[in-house]
Amino acid sequence: MKKLIFIVSLLVIGLGVKAQGTTAAVKLTDTAKLYHPEADAKADIANAVKKAKAEHKNILLQIGGNWCIWCIRFNDLVTHDADLDKFVRDNYVIVHVNYSKENMNEKLLADLGYPQRFGFPVFIVLDDKGNRLHTQNSGYLEEGKGHSKAKVLEFFQGWSPAALDPKTYAKAN
């Protein structure tokens, strides 16, 4: 389903079609500004690594585009749910990496192992040194027409700095 939405969205954006009314295409292309095609993703990640190191956090790369309804839904869930929002703010530095016809960030995504093969959004967790720890297919976090809070929280918890710290892990077991 995500791939069909992706293809249709690219067609709408690529053709420059201006939809009328309150369709999802109008809402996404007119109001969603999570992703910035003009951004230097490599520099954004370098800045996130510095911040993550200083704050003892990991980095969450959310790769997608403003055309992607699943990307918007995921962001809305995480930022509007108090538990998820707090957990993310306490454990991660977030970087939205753009993937659109204006900027596919091809070199960066090649260096990250072609995560776009999983569809969008796709998530990559980096440690505070910028090393890739995990690539997450967001399809496994879906439920109905959105994402499962429980699955998303489990994903965040499983790749948080505390979960990956052998001292913390030893205490929990």
N, C-alpha and C positions, 0 to 999 in steps of 0.2 A: 504494500500500500504506500509506504514512504517513497519508494522508487517512482511510482506513478505520479504522486504529488510532486516530486522533484522534477520529473519530465514536463508535466503540465506547467509548473511554475516557470521553468526555464523558457518554455515556449511563449508564455504570456509576457515575461520580461523581455525576452529576445525579440519578439515582434513589436514591442512597444505598445501593446494593446492597452487602452485605458478602459477599464471596466466601470460600469455605472452601478449605483446602488450601494449596498453594504455587504458585498461578498467578501469572503476570506482574502481573495487576491487584493482587493482594494485595501482592506484593513492592514494586511501584511506589508504591501509595498508602500503605502502612504504613511503608516504610523510606526512601524517597527524599525528601530534604529540600534539594535544590539550590535550589529556587525558593521564594520567600516571598511569598505573596499580599499580606501586610500591609506589605511593603516599599514605600518611596517611591522608585521607580525613577529618577525625575528627580533626586532628591537623591543617590542612589547613583552615578549617572552624573557628576554635578557633582564628587563626591568623587574619582571615578576620573580625571577630567580633571586635577584638581590633582595627584594622585599621578603620573599619566602625564607631566605636564609636568616635575615634579621629577626623575623617573627616566628621561626621554627614551624613553618607550615609547608605543605606540599602545594603544587600548582595544578590547577584543573584547566586544561584547554578544552573549551567547548567549540567545536568546529561545525560551522553551518553558515547560514545566510539569512538575511531578512526576508527572503522569499519562502523560507521553510517553516510551515505551520508547526511542525513537531519541535523545531528549535525554540519557537516562541512559547509553545505550551510548556516545554521543559523549564525555560527561564521563569515563566509565570508561576509554575508550581513552586520552584525553589525560592523565589524572592517573596512570594506571598504567603508561604507557610512558615510560621514563626520558628518551628523546630528545625526545619531544613535550612532556613536562612541563617539561623544562629550557628548550626553545626558547620555550615560551609564557611561562614565568616571566621569562625574560631580555628579552622583547620586548613583552609585553602586560600590561595590567591587565584582569582579567576581571570582568564584571558579568553575573550571571544575571538576566534580566528576565522576570518572571512573566507567563504568559498562561494564565488559567484562568477558570472561571465566577466565582470569588471576586473576581478582578481581572484584567481583560483589558488594562489599560494602554492603552486606546483612544486617548487624546489623544497620548500619547508615540509610539505606533506610527503614528498619522496623521502626526505631525511627521517621522517617519523614513521616510515613503513607503510605508506599509502592507506591511512585509516579511512579515507573516503570510500573504500571498497565496502564498508559496512552500511553505507547510507548516512543520512543526517537526521539529527545531530549525531556526532560521534565524539567521544570524550577520550582524552589522553591525560593520564596522571603522571606528573613529573615530580621528582624529589627536589629538595632545596638546592641541589647542585645542577638541576636541569636534566638529569638522567630520566629517560622514559621508564616508568614502572609498569604501566598497564594501558591497554587500549580497550575501551568499553563500547561495544555495540549497543546503542540505546534501545534497540528492539527488545532486548531482554528486560528492560525497565518499564515497558509499556503495559498499560492496562486500559482496555476500552479505547476511548478517544483521547487518551492522555497517558501520563506516566503514573505508576504506583508509588505513593509516598513511601511505603514500607520498602519496596525494592530500591528506590533511589537512596533512602537513608542507609540501607544495608551496603550499597555500593560505596557511598561516601565513608561510612565507618570502616569498611574493609580495606580502604586505601588511604586512610588518615595516617598522619605521622605516628600516633600512638599505636595503631595496629601493626605498624611495620617496625616498631622499636622492640628489639629482643628483650629488653628489661621489662617493658610494659607487658609484653606477651607472656613472659615467664611468671609475672605476678598474677595474671588473670587465670593461669592454668595451674 
